[in-house]
Amino acid sequence: MRENVLYQIGLLPSKPGVYLFKGKGGEILYIGKAKDLKKRVRSYFQGDGKDVKTSVMLSRVQEVDHIVTETEKEALILEDALIKEHKPRYNIKLRDDKRYPLLRLSVQERWPRLSIARKVKGDGAIYFGPFPSAQAVRETVRVLHKVFPLRSCSNSQFSHRSRPCLNYQMKRCLAPCCQKVDEGVYREMVEQITRFLQGESDQVIEEMRKKMEEAAEELRFEEAARLRDRIASLSKIVERQKVVTMGTANQDVLSMVRHGGKIGLYVLNIRGGKLLGGRYFQLRDVGLPDEEVISSFLRRFYQKGRYIPQEVVVPEELEDASLLSAYLGTRIVSPKGERRREELLRMAEENARERLLGAGGEGVLEELRSRFRLNQLPRRIEAFDISNIGGEMAVGSMVVFLDGSPAKDQYRRYRIKRVKGIDDYAMIYEILRRRMERAQKEGEMPDLLLIDGGKGHLKVALKVLEELRIKGVDCLSIAKKREQAEEDRIFIPQGKDPIVLKDRRPSSLLLKRIRDEAHRFAISYHRRLRRKEVTHSLLDDIPGIGPQKKRALLRRFGDLEGVMGASVEELAGVPGIGAKTAEMIYQYLHGGAR
């Protein structure tokens, strides 16, 4: 197969374009762009076999496709569009900011407002962050609303208000809803808050100080006192920020480390020379060169709507730095011997290494290995659980933890197909057999199998491994004690008695966390199937009720129980449901009773 791939590479043109690595059946594994297609793709398959050439991804490539473009910039734009459309398995995927709070300033609206958000949307607003502390963000918003009294109400509340709210009375809103403020004055305040959040805090405070002095000289003491209080409030926010450089530029500083099949990236956010915070990302290492990982990360990270600083510092020179700089609208630079940038990069690298190797990392895995007599360090742990009611709609779940952290993109759900009735052992056997057969084909074996259950469940797992002649994979099972204490117990193949998890050692907490995650994932899937089954058995069987009307009914009444509790008149009030259809629905659900 490698000879066939090398032949295809030999036919590639030396022109700009996009290349697509495809696997068995034409599945797109990876999409990249290149200034020289032949040179770029050939670099993956050259060398002594000790670096990217040994990656799991490249071992699965069976076809190399390509699209030629006029320029490298066109290739970059096309690559971005293709990645969004096909979502290849091995391209970098970043979770959104739902775990971290952001500040959202709706500058696209006539009367903008400042609020806390969890996700960047391409809605024209400006987003600042993300910030590591939700409490700190809420306090910042509280202070900023006091200093810059923008509206805080929702658009719905704003459009239906006929008189100013309590915030206006407290001098924390200028009541644009009732035209109490000039639009130009309001926009000036929006500009100030934007500059402050983008790092120009010292300039904004200095401008306010000059206005305070002018007001005092002109004997406008009330206005001067108000400005004095606002300056004091803003200064408290600024004081909490650590000065890391004497410059005034806004920077993001990115560094990365590799370890144990994972990549850790850390982005420091520096605004006006002050360190505002940072953000950590963890990716699966599929063997791509550092330069390509960094370039791909930058394009994913600076999505539409995210604030982009004037400068982005990266740990090494990028071949496409000038292209990316023009595309993103910033300067992408490497240290090049500049001491302050090198110090910031070291700080970012230290944070990335601490996150990647710290909690949940090497130390905890080593404790797991020695404590439970494992043959190897359990970098990849796959945990399995079953969920059913009386054997009906039985499902299984698999969750994956890489170096102690969940890899949710690799979670899998299973419908039990071959087992009838209540038989947990047979169900575990089925999903483990299916999973391990696939692992043999794909070549991505777990280091440790963790089964939710007792000694019998552990024996089932060992039987699957024996039947498939798989060696080198450790097995444990975890069960709750049935006595009053309900302590968790770990069963190991070599031990007669289980190991009781009475302590709060990191290895105990990690195993419990993994077991709970597998249970949660299985339960959520089972509940979803039950809801689907219940709604299908009744609403979908009513003549004339298609998917659109069914959605309208459930949207109006919440669930099937709500639909059944509605009167004919209430049913008829649902959009798309007339009186005749409402009568038919009611009689079908209630057996003709009125």
C-alpha positions in Angstrom: 0.0 0.0 0.0 2.9 2.4 0.8 4.2 1.9 -2.8 0.8 3.0 -4.2 0.8 6.1 -2.0 4.4 7.0 -3.0 3.4 6.6 -6.7 0.4 9.0 -6.1 2.8 11.5 -4.5 5.0 11.4 -7.5 2.2 12.5 -9.7 1.4 15.6 -7.5 2.2 19.0 -9.1 4.7 21.5 -7.6 2.0 24.1 -7.2 -0.1 25.7 -4.4 -3.1 23.7 -3.3 -4.9 21.5 -0.8 -4.0 17.9 -0.2 -6.4 15.3 1.3 -5.2 12.1 3.0 -7.8 9.4 2.6 -8.2 6.0 4.3 -10.1 2.8 3.6 -13.3 3.5 1.7 -12.4 7.0 0.9 -12.7 8.4 4.4 -10.9 11.8 4.7 -8.3 11.5 7.5 -6.5 14.8 7.2 -6.7 18.0 5.1 -3.7 20.4 4.7 -2.6 23.2 2.5 0.8 23.7 0.8 2.8 26.2 -1.2 4.3 23.2 -3.1 2.0 20.2 -3.0 4.6 17.6 -4.1 7.3 18.9 -1.7 5.0 19.2 1.3 3.3 15.8 1.0 6.5 14.0 0.2 8.0 15.3 3.4 5.6 13.2 5.4 6.9 9.9 4.0 10.6 10.6 4.0 13.3 10.0 6.7 14.4 7.1 8.9 10.9 6.2 10.3 11.5 7.7 13.8 9.4 10.8 13.6 6.1 11.6 11.9 6.5 8.7 9.5 5.5 6.4 12.3 2.2 8.2 13.2 -1.0 6.3 13.4 -2.6 8.6 10.8 0.0 8.0 8.1 -0.2 4.2 8.6 -3.8 4.5 7.5 -3.4 6.6 4.4 -4.3 4.7 1.3 -5.0 7.6 -1.1 -3.7 11.1 -1.6 -6.0 13.5 -3.3 -5.4 17.2 -4.1 -6.9 20.4 -5.4 -4.7 23.0 -7.1 -5.2 26.7 -6.4 -3.7 29.8 -8.0 -2.1 31.1 -4.8 -1.2 29.9 -1.3 -3.8 32.2 0.2 -6.5 30.6 -1.9 -5.3 27.2 -0.7 -5.5 28.4 2.9 -9.1 29.6 2.4 -10.1 26.4 0.6 -8.5 24.3 3.4 -10.5 26.1 6.0 -13.8 25.5 4.1 -13.0 21.8 3.5 -12.2 21.2 7.1 -15.5 22.7 8.2 -17.4 20.6 5.7 -15.7 17.2 6.2 -14.4 17.5 9.8 -11.5 15.1 9.3 -10.6 12.9 12.2 -7.0 14.0 12.5 -7.3 17.8 11.9 -7.1 19.9 15.0 -10.4 20.4 16.7 -10.7 22.9 19.5 -13.5 22.8 22.0 -15.5 26.0 22.2 -15.3 28.3 25.2 -18.3 27.0 27.0 -16.1 25.9 30.0 -14.6 29.4 30.3 -16.4 32.7 30.5 -16.0 35.5 28.0 -17.1 39.1 27.9 -19.4 39.9 25.0 -19.9 43.5 23.8 -22.7 43.7 21.3 -21.2 46.5 19.2 -23.4 45.4 16.2 -26.5 46.7 18.0 -27.6 50.4 18.1 -27.4 50.4 21.9 -24.7 47.8 22.8 -24.6 45.9 26.1 -21.9 44.1 28.0 -22.6 40.5 29.1 -21.0 37.2 30.0 -21.0 34.5 27.4 -19.8 30.9 27.2 -19.4 30.6 23.4 -18.0 32.7 20.6 -20.7 33.2 17.9 -20.3 34.9 14.5 -22.9 37.5 15.4 -20.8 40.7 14.9 -20.2 41.2 18.6 -16.7 41.6 20.1 -15.6 38.8 22.5 -12.9 39.3 25.1 -11.2 36.3 26.9 -11.7 33.5 27.7 -11.0 34.1 31.4 -10.0 31.4 33.8 -12.1 32.6 36.7 -15.9 33.0 36.4 -16.0 34.9 39.8 -13.4 37.4 38.6 -15.3 38.0 35.4 -18.6 38.7 37.3 -16.8 41.1 39.5 -15.2 42.8 36.5 -18.6 43.2 34.8 -20.1 44.6 38.0 -17.3 47.2 38.2 -17.5 48.1 34.5 -21.3 48.6 34.7 -20.7 51.0 37.6 -18.1 52.9 35.6 -19.6 52.6 32.2 -23.4 52.5 32.7 -24.4 50.6 29.6 -27.7 48.8 29.5 -27.7 45.3 31.0 -31.2 44.2 30.0 -32.0 41.7 27.3 -33.2 42.8 23.9 -36.7 41.6 24.7 -36.8 43.6 27.9 -35.3 46.6 26.2 -37.9 46.8 23.4 -40.9 46.5 25.7 -39.9 49.0 28.4 -41.8 52.2 28.6 -40.1 53.8 31.6 -36.5 53.6 33.1 -35.7 50.6 35.3 -34.2 50.5 38.8 -30.6 50.5 37.3 -31.3 54.0 36.0 -32.3 55.2 39.4 -29.1 53.7 40.8 -27.1 55.5 38.1 -25.9 52.2 36.6 -27.7 52.7 33.3 -28.3 55.7 31.1 -31.8 54.4 30.0 -31.4 54.4 26.2 -34.7 52.5 26.2 -36.5 55.7 27.0 -34.1 58.0 25.0 -32.6 59.4 28.2 -29.1 59.6 26.6 -27.7 60.9 23.4 -26.6 58.1 21.0 -23.2 59.8 20.5 -22.5 59.9 24.2 -23.4 56.3 24.5 -21.2 55.2 21.6 -18.3 57.1 23.1 -18.7 55.1 26.3 -18.8 51.9 24.2 -15.5 52.9 22.6 -13.9 53.5 26.0 -15.0 50.1 27.4 -13.7 48.4 24.2 -10.3 50.1 24.6 -10.1 49.2 28.2 -10.8 45.5 27.6 -8.4 45.5 24.7 -5.6 46.5 27.1 -5.5 50.3 26.8 -6.5 50.6 30.5 -3.8 53.2 31.4 -4.8 55.5 28.5 -8.5 55.3 29.3 -7.9 56.1 33.0 -5.6 59.0 32.1 -8.2 60.5 29.8 -10.8 60.2 32.6 -8.3 61.8 35.1 -7.9 64.8 32.7 -11.7 65.2 32.5 -12.0 65.0 36.3 -9.4 67.8 36.6 -11.2 70.0 34.0 -14.5 69.4 35.8 -13.0 70.4 39.1 -11.4 73.6 37.6 -14.8 74.5 36.2 -16.4 74.0 39.6 -18.5 71.0 38.4 -17.7 69.1 41.6 -20.4 66.5 41.3 -19.2 65.3 37.9 -15.5 65.4 39.2 -16.4 63.3 42.2 -18.2 60.8 39.9 -15.2 60.5 37.6 -12.9 60.2 40.7 -14.9 57.2 41.9 -14.9 55.6 38.4 -11.1 56.0 38.2 -10.7 54.3 41.6 -12.9 51.4 40.5 -11.0 50.9 37.3 -7.7 51.1 39.1 -8.7 48.2 41.3 -9.1 46.0 38.2 -5.8 47.1 36.8 -4.0 46.5 40.0 -4.9 42.8 39.9 -3.1 42.4 36.6 0.6 41.4 36.6 3.0 43.6 34.6 5.1 41.3 32.4 6.5 43.8 29.8 7.2 47.5 29.6 5.7 47.7 26.2 2.1 48.7 25.4 1.4 46.2 22.6 -1.4 43.6 23.0 0.1 40.1 22.6 -0.9 36.5 22.7 2.1 34.1 23.5 1.8 30.5 22.4 4.0 27.6 23.4 3.6 23.8 23.1 5.0 20.6 24.6 4.6 16.9 23.6 4.4 14.0 25.9 2.9 10.5 25.9 0.9 10.8 22.7 -0.6 14.2 23.6 0.2 17.8 22.8 -0.3 20.6 25.4 -0.6 24.2 24.1 -0.8 27.3 26.4 -1.8 30.8 25.2 -0.9 33.7 27.5 -3.1 36.8 27.0 -1.1 40.1 27.5 -2.9 43.4 27.1 -1.1 46.7 27.4 1.9 44.9 28.9 -0.2 43.2 31.6 -0.8 39.5 31.9 -4.6 39.1 32.0 -4.7 35.3 32.0 -4.1 32.2 29.9 -5.8 29.2 28.3 -4.7 25.6 28.0 -5.5 23.2 25.2 -4.8 19.5 25.0 -4.7 17.7 21.7 -4.0 14.1 20.6 -0.5 13.8 19.0 -1.0 12.2 15.6 2.6 12.9 14.5 2.3 16.2 12.7 5.4 18.5 12.7 5.4 21.3 15.3 5.2 23.9 12.7 2.0 22.4 11.2 0.4 21.9 14.6 1.0 25.6 15.5 -0.2 26.9 12.1 -3.4 24.8 12.2 -4.0 25.8 15.8 -3.8 29.5 15.1 -6.3 29.2 12.3 -8.8 27.3 14.5 -8.2 29.5 17.6 -8.7 32.9 16.0 -12.2 32.2 14.8 -14.6 34.9 13.6 -15.7 37.0 16.5 -12.6 36.4 18.7 -10.5 39.4 19.6 -7.1 39.2 17.8 -4.2 41.1 19.3 -1.6 43.1 17.4 1.0 40.4 17.9 1.1 36.6 18.3 4.4 35.2 19.6 5.1 31.6 18.5 8.0 29.3 19.6 9.5 28.9 16.1 9.5 30.5 12.7 6.6 29.4 10.6 7.0 29.0 6.8 3.5 30.6 6.3 3.9 33.3 8.9 3.5 36.2 6.5 0.4 34.5 4.9 -1.2 33.8 8.3 -0.4 37.4 9.5 -2.3 38.8 6.5 -5.1 36.3 6.8 -5.7 36.9 10.5 -4.8 40.6 10.6 -2.0 40.4 13.1 1.8 40.0 13.3 3.0 36.4 13.9 6.6 36.5 15.2 9.1 34.2 16.8 11.6 35.4 19.6 14.6 35.8 17.3 16.8 36.5 20.3 14.5 39.1 21.8 14.8 38.6 25.5 11.3 39.6 26.7 9.6 37.4 24.1 11.8 34.5 25.1 10.9 34.9 28.7 7.2 35.0 27.9 7.5 31.9 25.8 9.2 30.1 28.7 6.4 31.2 30.9 3.8 29.8 28.5 5.9 26.6 28.0 6.1 26.1 31.8 2.3 26.4 32.1 1.8 23.9 29.2 4.2 21.4 30.7 2.6 21.7 34.1 -0.9 21.1 32.8 0.2 18.2 30.6 2.3 16.4 33.1 0.7 17.6 36.3 -2.7 16.6 37.8 -4.0 13.5 36.1 -0.7 13.0 34.4 2.4 10.9 34.8 2.4 10.7 38.6 -1.2 9.5 38.9 -0.7 6.9 36.1 2.4 5.6 37.7 0.5 5.2 41.0 -2.2 3.3 39.1 0.4 1.0 37.5 2.2 0.0 40.8 -0.9 -0.1 43.0 -3.0 -2.3 40.8 -0.2 -4.4 39.4 -0.6 -3.3 35.8 1.9 -4.3 33.2 2.3 -0.9 31.7 1.5 2.8 32.3 -2.2 3.2 31.5 -2.0 6.2 29.2 -5.2 5.2 27.3 -8.0 3.9 29.6 -11.2 2.7 28.1 -14.1 2.2 30.5 -17.4 0.3 29.8 -20.9 0.3 31.4 -24.3 -1.1 30.6 -27.7 0.5 31.0 -31.2 -1.1 30.6 -34.5 -1.7 32.3 -35.5 -5.3 32.5 -33.4 -6.0 29.6 -35.3 -3.6 27.4 -33.5 -1.0 25.2 -30.1 -2.2 26.5 -27.2 0.0 25.6 -23.5 0.1 26.4 -21.0 3.0 26.7 -17.3 3.4 26.2 -15.5 6.4 27.6 -11.8 7.1 26.9 -9.3 8.9 29.1 -5.9 9.8 27.7 -3.2 10.5 30.3 -5.9 11.0 33.0 -8.1 13.4 31.0 -11.3 12.6 29.1 -11.1 12.4 25.3 -14.8 13.0 24.5 -14.3 12.9 20.8 -13.5 9.2 21.2 -16.5 8.2 23.3 -18.7 5.5 21.8 -22.3 4.3 22.3 -23.4 0.7 21.6 -26.9 -0.7 21.0 -27.0 -4.3 22.4 -28.0 -6.4 19.4 -27.5 -10.1 20.3 -28.7 -10.4 23.9 -32.3 -10.8 24.9 -33.5 -10.4 28.5 -31.4 -9.5 31.5 -27.8 -10.8 31.2 -25.2 -8.2 32.1 -22.3 -10.6 31.4 -23.5 -11.3 27.9 -24.0 -7.6 27.2 -20.5 -6.7 28.4 -19.1 -9.5 26.3 -20.9 -8.2 23.2 -19.7 -4.6 23.4 -16.2 -5.6 24.5 -15.9 -8.1 21.6 -17.1 -5.5 19.1 -14.7 -2.8 20.5 -11.6 -5.1 20.6 -12.2 -6.5 17.1 -12.3 -2.9 15.8 -9.2 -2.1 17.8 -7.4 -5.0 16.2 -8.3 -3.6 12.7 -7.4 0.0 13.5 -4.3 -0.7 15.5 -5.3 1.6 18.4 -5.3 -0.6 21.5 -6.1 0.6 25.1 -3.6 0.2 27.8 -6.3 -0.6 30.4 -9.9 -1.8 30.3 -12.0 -0.7 33.2 -15.4 -2.5 33.6 -18.2 -1.3 35.8 -19.0 -4.5 37.7 -17.6 -7.2 39.9 -15.4 -10.3 39.5 -17.7 -11.9 37.0 -17.5 -8.9 34.7 -13.7 -9.0 34.9 -13.7 -12.6 33.9 -15.8 -11.7 30.8 -13.3 -9.1 29.8 -10.4 -11.5 30.2 -12.3 -14.1 28.1 -12.7 -11.6 25.3 -9.0 -10.8 25.2 -8.1 -14.5 25.3 -10.5 -15.4 22.5 -9.1 -12.6 20.3 -5.5 -13.5 21.3 -4.8 -9.9 22.5 -1.9 -9.5 24.8 -0.5 -6.5 26.7 -3.9 -5.0 27.7 -4.6 -4.7 31.4 -8.0 -5.3 32.9 -9.7 -4.1 36.1 -13.4 -4.0 37.2 -14.9 -1.5 39.7 -17.9 -2.2 41.8 -19.7 -0.7 44.8 -19.9 -2.7 48.0 -23.5 -3.7 48.8 -23.2 -3.2 52.6 -24.1 0.0 54.3 -20.7 1.6 53.8 -20.9 1.3 50.0 -17.2 1.5 49.4 -15.9 1.1 45.9 -13.9 -2.1 45.3 -11.4 -2.9 42.5 -11.0 -6.5 41.2 -7.7 -7.4 39.6 -6.9 -10.6 37.7 -4.1 -11.6 40.0 -5.9 -11.1 43.3 -8.3 -13.2 45.2 -9.8 -10.4 47.2 -10.8 -6.9 45.9 -8.9 -3.8 46.8 -11.2 -1.4 48.7 -11.0 2.3 47.8 -11.3 3.9 51.2 -8.9 6.7 50.6 -8.7 9.8 48.5 -5.5 9.0 46.8 -5.2 10.4 43.2 -5.4 6.9 41.7 -8.7 6.2 43.6 -10.3 9.4 42.6 -9.3 9.0 38.9 -10.8 5.5 38.7 -14.0 6.6 40.4 -14.2 9.6 38.1 -13.8 7.4 35.0 -16.4 4.9 36.3 -18.9 7.7 37.0 -18.3 9.2 33.5 -19.0 5.8 31.8 -22.2 5.4 33.9 -23.3 9.0 33.1 -22.7 8.4 29.4 -24.6 5.1 29.3 -27.6 6.5 31.3 -27.9 9.6 29.0 -28.0 7.4 25.9 -30.6 5.0 27.5 -32.8 7.9 28.5 -32.6 9.4 25.0 -33.7 6.1 23.4 -36.5 5.8 25.9 -37.8 9.3 25.2 -37.6 8.5 21.4 -39.4 5.2 21.9 -42.2 6.7 23.9 -42.9 9.6 21.6 -42.7 7.3 18.6 -45.1 4.8 19.9 -47.9 7.3 20.1 -47.5 10.6 18.2 -45.8 9.0 15.2 -48.7 6.5 14.8 -51.4 9.2 14.6 -52.5 9.5 10.9 -51.6 12.9 9.5 -49.0 13.8 12.2 -45.7 14.2 10.5 -42.3 15.3 12.0 -43.2 19.0 11.7 -46.5 18.8 13.5 -44.9 16.5 16.1 -42.2 19.0 16.8 -44.7 21.8 17.1 -46.8 19.8 19.7 -43.7 18.9 21.8 -42.4 22.4 21.6 -45.8 23.7 22.9 -46.5 21.2 25.6 -43.0 20.0 26.5 -43.4 16.2 26.3 -45.9 13.5 25.5 -47.5 13.8 28.9 -48.2 17.5 28.3 -49.8 16.7 24.9 -52.0 14.1 26.5 -53.1 16.6 29.2 -54.1 19.2 26.7 -57.7 19.9 25.7 -59.0 19.9 22.1 -59.0 23.7 22.2 -55.4 23.9 23.4 -54.3 21.4 20.7 -56.0 23.5 18.1 -54.1 26.5 19.2 -50.8 25.0 18.1 -49.5 26.4 14.8 -50.2 23.9 12.0 -52.8 22.0 14.1 -56.4 22.9 13.1 -59.6 22.0 14.9 -60.2 18.8 12.9 -56.6 17.5 13.5 -56.8 18.5 17.2 -60.0 16.4 17.6 -58.3 13.5 15.9 -55.2 13.7 18.1 -57.3 13.9 21.3 -59.5 11.0 20.4 -56.5 8.9 19.4 -54.7 9.6 22.7 -57.8 9.2 24.9 -59.5 6.3 23.2 -62.4 8.5 21.9 -63.2 10.0 25.4 -63.9 13.7 25.7 
